[in-house]
């Protein structure tokens, strides 16, 4: 794959830029993302159904256009323009959050940001697949996510501390975090101009002619990839039940556990630290033990999340349990994308990744909506705490059922031939 010391050095430089982009992007999202839900609940008075719409529209909007962008990226043989433009759009659209007045307006804004920014997602994942040998995907994904986690937890702790010092309304508290998120998003996009790994596609002139047909061809090609189809089905079941609990998290943190912004930041940071501690080890396991055992471990471990939210007496118990979830997240980052890349055909990685994300976005759209409205119903009948607990238990039972489906997956690691260690500059 690489020739001589020049090739090794050049490849290392490209990966360093990828790491820089990961850190800068994580700094931006980590600065503001953990606080969007609490902002909606505290400042805008969002209900469970409002949070359901916020979560579901964000999921759907982020994924609905990825088939389009992924297929176009494959056809043009280009990744960088999609990553750059998508990152710029996300960065700029942080700013209007300061001016929204209702939860509905926030839903529209976050949906628009996710819809337009989604062009970067399949291109970014496919770029990693283009640059890294399959036998080293687990550990390289782990390293990339390691640096992203460092950036994210640093930014979240910074935001929590700043917001605690500023005080006052949540709207006033998030001014500096939003400014930082915008600046970091712009930096992460501009950094990608220094990556050159692409070759012009021979089919570039045929894009307009064949594009609509190609969208339908994604489904046709997927039919000949049984491992991919099986992975999609297992993930869809699990993510549907997982997403039922998502709209409730911010409500539990703010209304039940009475957590401050600094405590919410600490909750995210603790998980991030443990992800960092274990992520490189998780990456090595993904490339030695296999992807499937890690996937099964991750899915069954996440059954504990809604149960902990349902019965934790205070935010500090959640923070303590978060050390376990942070460890699980390391195994998730090392295995989920790696397995997806393994079961995606070489010439269709971008479109297969987009198809997968569209599927997950669709099922989590309905899962989050159902969770939000079901919570409104149960809370109105049984009160806030018991009403939330009922929905959390529904999510936990469904997650357990979904996790069990992952036993049906085939291990893909044994199909990958390891490359000679002296030819790999990535470890």
SULFEN-V201058 format. One record per pair of residues at least 24 apart in sequence whose ideal C-beta (glycine too) atoms are under 7 Angstrom apart, sorted by the first residue. I is the first residue (numbers start at 1). GAP is how many residues later the second one is. D is the distance in whole Angstrom. If there is no record, write none. Layout:
i = <I	I>
gap = <GAP	GAP>
d = <D	D>
This chain:
i = <1	2	8	11	12	14	14	14	15	15	17	17	17	18	18	19	19	20	21	21	21	22	22	22	23	23	23	23	24	24	24	24	24	25	25	25	26	26	26	26	27	27	27	27	28	28	28	28	28	29	30	30	30	30	30	31	31	31	31	31	31	31	32	32	32	32	32	32	34	34	34	34	35	35	35	35	35	37	37	38	38	38	38	38	39	39	40	40	40	41	41	41	41	42	42	43	43	43	44	44	44	45	46	47	48	48	48	48	48	48	48	49	49	49	50	51	51	51	51	52	52	52	52	52	52	53	53	53	54	54	54	54	55	55	55	56	56	56	56	57	57	58	58	58	59	59	59	59	60	60	60	61	61	61	62	62	62	63	63	63	63	63	64	64	64	65	65	65	66	66	66	66	66	66	67	67	67	67	67	67	69	69	69	69	69	70	70	70	70	70	71	71	71	71	71	71	72	73	73	73	73	74	74	74	75	75	75	75	75	76	76	76	77	77	77	77	78	79	79	79	79	79	80	80	80	82	82	82	83	83	83	83	83	84	84	84	85	86	86	86	86	87	87	87	87	88	88	89	89	90	90	91	91	91	91	92	94	94	94	95	95	97	98	98	98	121	122	122	122	122	123	125	125	126	126	126	129	129	130	131	132	133	133	134	134	135	135	135	135	135	136	136	136	136	137	137	138	138	138	138	138	139	139	139	139	140	141	141	141	141	141	142	142	142	142	142	142	143	143	145	145	146	146	146	149	149	149	149	150	152	153	153	153	153	156	156	156	157	157	159	160	160	160	160	160	161	163	164	164	164	173	218	218	221	221	222	222	225	225	227	227	227	228	228	228	230	230	231	231	231	231	232	232	234	234	234	234	235	236	236	236	237	237	238	238	238	238	239	239	239	240	240	240	241	241	241	241	241	242	242	242	243	243	243	243	244	244	244	244	244	244	244	245	245	245	245	245	245	245	246	246	247	247	247	247	248	248	248	248	248	248	249	252	252	253	255	256	256	256	257	257	257	259	263	266	267	267	267	267	270	270	270	270	271	271	271	271	272	273	274	274	274	275	275	275	278	278	279	279	279	282	282	282	283	286	286	286	290	290	291	291	291	291	291	291	291	292	292	294	294	294	295	295	295	295	295	296	296	297	298	298	298	298	299	299	299	300	301	302	302	303	303	303	303	306	306	306	307	307	309	310	310	310	310	339	342	343	371>
gap = <132	421	417	414	413	117	181	183	116	411	174	177	178	126	177	125	128	171	167	170	171	122	125	126	124	125	127	128	127	160	163	164	167	62	160	163	122	123	125	126	124	127	128	157	63	153	156	157	160	123	121	122	123	125	126	124	127	128	146	149	150	153	62	127	142	145	146	149	122	230	231	234	124	139	142	226	229	212	213	212	215	216	223	226	131	135	63	66	210	209	210	213	214	128	212	126	127	128	58	59	62	58	57	329	199	200	203	324	327	328	331	323	324	327	53	196	199	200	321	195	316	317	319	320	321	54	316	319	49	52	53	56	191	192	313	308	309	312	313	50	54	52	53	56	302	305	306	309	301	302	305	50	53	54	52	56	299	55	294	295	297	298	51	294	297	50	53	54	52	55	56	288	291	292	148	151	284	287	288	291	49	50	53	54	285	52	280	281	283	284	143	144	147	279	280	283	135	49	50	53	277	274	276	277	126	128	132	136	139	125	128	131	121	122	123	124	120	44	47	48	51	119	112	115	118	37	38	41	37	40	41	44	109	105	108	109	34	31	32	33	34	33	98	101	102	98	101	27	28	27	95	91	94	95	98	90	84	87	88	83	87	81	73	77	80	236	228	231	232	235	227	212	228	223	224	227	212	220	67	66	294	286	291	208	282	152	281	282	283	284	151	288	290	291	201	204	145	148	149	196	200	144	145	148	288	286	142	192	193	196	197	137	138	140	141	191	192	137	140	134	188	130	133	134	123	126	127	130	126	120	115	116	119	120	109	112	113	108	112	106	101	102	104	105	106	101	98	96	97	98	88	133	137	124	127	130	133	118	120	116	183	185	115	116	124	178	179	108	109	112	178	124	127	171	172	174	175	125	123	124	127	165	168	61	161	164	165	121	124	125	123	124	127	126	154	157	158	161	60	153	157	121	124	125	128	123	126	127	147	150	151	154	60	61	64	126	146	147	150	122	125	121	124	125	128	61	123	127	140	143	144	60	57	136	62	129	128	129	132	55	57	58	56	52	53	48	51	52	55	49	52	53	56	51	54	55	58	54	53	49	52	53	51	54	55	49	52	51	54	55	48	49	52	51	48	49	52	121	123	44	47	48	51	120	121	122	117	119	37	40	41	40	41	44	111	114	110	111	34	30	33	34	37	103	104	107	103	27	26	97	93	96	97	100	86	89	90	85	89	83	78	79	82	83	73	70	69	24>
d = <6	6	4	5	5	6	6	6	7	6	6	5	5	7	7	6	5	5	5	5	6	5	5	4	5	6	7	4	7	5	5	4	6	7	7	4	4	7	4	4	4	7	5	4	6	4	4	4	6	7	6	3	7	4	5	4	7	5	5	5	4	7	6	7	7	5	6	4	5	6	7	5	7	6	7	6	7	7	3	5	7	5	7	6	5	6	5	6	7	5	6	5	7	5	6	6	4	5	6	5	6	7	4	6	6	7	6	5	4	5	7	4	5	5	4	4	6	6	6	4	5	5	6	2	6	5	7	7	7	7	5	6	5	5	4	7	4	4	5	5	4	5	6	5	5	4	5	6	5	6	4	4	4	4	4	5	6	7	4	5	6	3	7	6	6	6	5	7	5	6	5	4	5	6	6	6	7	4	6	5	7	4	6	7	6	3	4	5	6	3	5	6	6	7	4	7	7	6	5	6	4	6	4	5	6	6	5	7	7	5	6	6	6	6	6	3	6	4	6	4	7	6	5	6	7	5	6	4	5	5	5	7	5	5	5	7	6	5	7	4	3	6	6	5	4	7	5	5	5	4	6	5	3	5	7	7	5	5	5	6	6	6	7	6	6	6	5	5	4	7	7	6	5	5	4	6	5	5	6	6	6	5	7	7	5	7	5	7	4	6	7	6	5	7	5	6	5	3	4	5	5	4	6	5	6	5	6	7	6	6	6	5	5	6	2	7	5	7	7	6	4	6	5	6	5	5	5	7	6	6	7	5	3	6	5	5	5	6	5	6	6	4	7	2	7	7	4	7	6	4	6	5	5	7	6	7	6	6	6	4	6	7	4	6	6	6	6	7	7	6	6	6	6	4	5	6	6	6	6	7	5	4	6	6	6	3	6	5	6	5	4	7	4	7	6	3	5	5	7	7	6	4	3	5	7	5	6	4	7	6	4	7	7	4	7	6	7	6	4	5	7	6	5	4	7	7	7	6	5	6	7	6	5	6	7	7	7	6	7	7	6	5	4	5	6	7	6	5	6	5	5	6	7	4	5	4	7	6	7	5	3	5	5	5	5	5	4	4	6	7	4	5	4	5	4	5	5	5	4	5	6	4	7	7	6	6	5	4	5	6	4	5	7	6	5	7	5	7	6	6	5	5	7	7	4	5	5	4	7	6	5	5	5	6	4	4	5	7	5	6	7	4	4	6	6	4	6	7>
